[in-house]
């Protein structure tokens, strides 16, 4: 059985950032790779107008999205076998790729802002990082590169 990656984007308040992130995830990944996009703790203008835009895009693409109050709710609903959280400190993403094959249901928690996670939230999953990237390089590039590395690995392992 192949891995299903549940992507959780946490703590977004910018409409543009929310729509850019969601558009990338929903158009770059396939439904059988990422069966559900979870938007956790969306606030401010992103909650007021961004969610409507993302919902419309997801509907047009036939992709489900879930909006939750926080990470606890998201993880409780998804119930992943393994969870990873992207932080500036942690195991290199390339070193954990093989673990994806050992678990059918994996949650990938991504920052939606520069200071996305509290200490409690950061402790909810195994911390990973991508090369020398951090939130300082920009959230959208960090998310895009992280997802690209993981999805490329998933696609390659399915070909074998």
C-alpha positions, 0 to 999 in steps of 0.5 A, a space after each residue: 500500500 502506498 502512502 497518503 500524505 495529509 498536508 496541514 497548513 497552520 496559522 495563515 492570516 494573509 489572503 495572498 499567502 493562503 491562496 498561493 499555498 493552496 493553489 500550489 498544493 491543489 494543482 501540484 499534487 494528485 488526489 491519490 497522493 494528498 487526499 485532503 488539504 487541512 487549513 488550521 487556524 486561519 485568521 484575519 483577512 485570510 479567514 474572511 475572504 481567503 477561505 472562500 477563494 480556496 474553497 472555490 478552487 478546491 471545488 473546481 478541482 474536485 479536491 476536499 479541504 478541511 478547516 480546523 481551529 488548531 493542530 489538535 483538531 486536525 490531527 484528531 480528525 486525520 489520525 495519522 500513523 506518523 506526523 512531521 512538522 517543518 521547522 528551522 531545526 530538525 531532521 533533514 527531509 531527505 533522511 525521513 523519506 524512507 519512513 513514508 513507505 513504512 506508514 500509510 497515513 502521514 501528516 505533514 504540518 507546514 507553517 503558514 506564517 513566520 512564527 506559526 508554531 508554539 512550543 506545544 504545537 511544535 512538539 506534536 510531530 517529528 521536526 524536519 527541515 529542508 536543507 538550509 531553508 527556513 521561514 526567513 526564505 519565505 513561507 511559500 518557497 519553503 512549502 513548495 520545495 518541501 512538498 516537491 521533495 516529498 511528492 517526488 519521492 512518493 511518485 518515484 517509489 510508486 514506479 518501482 
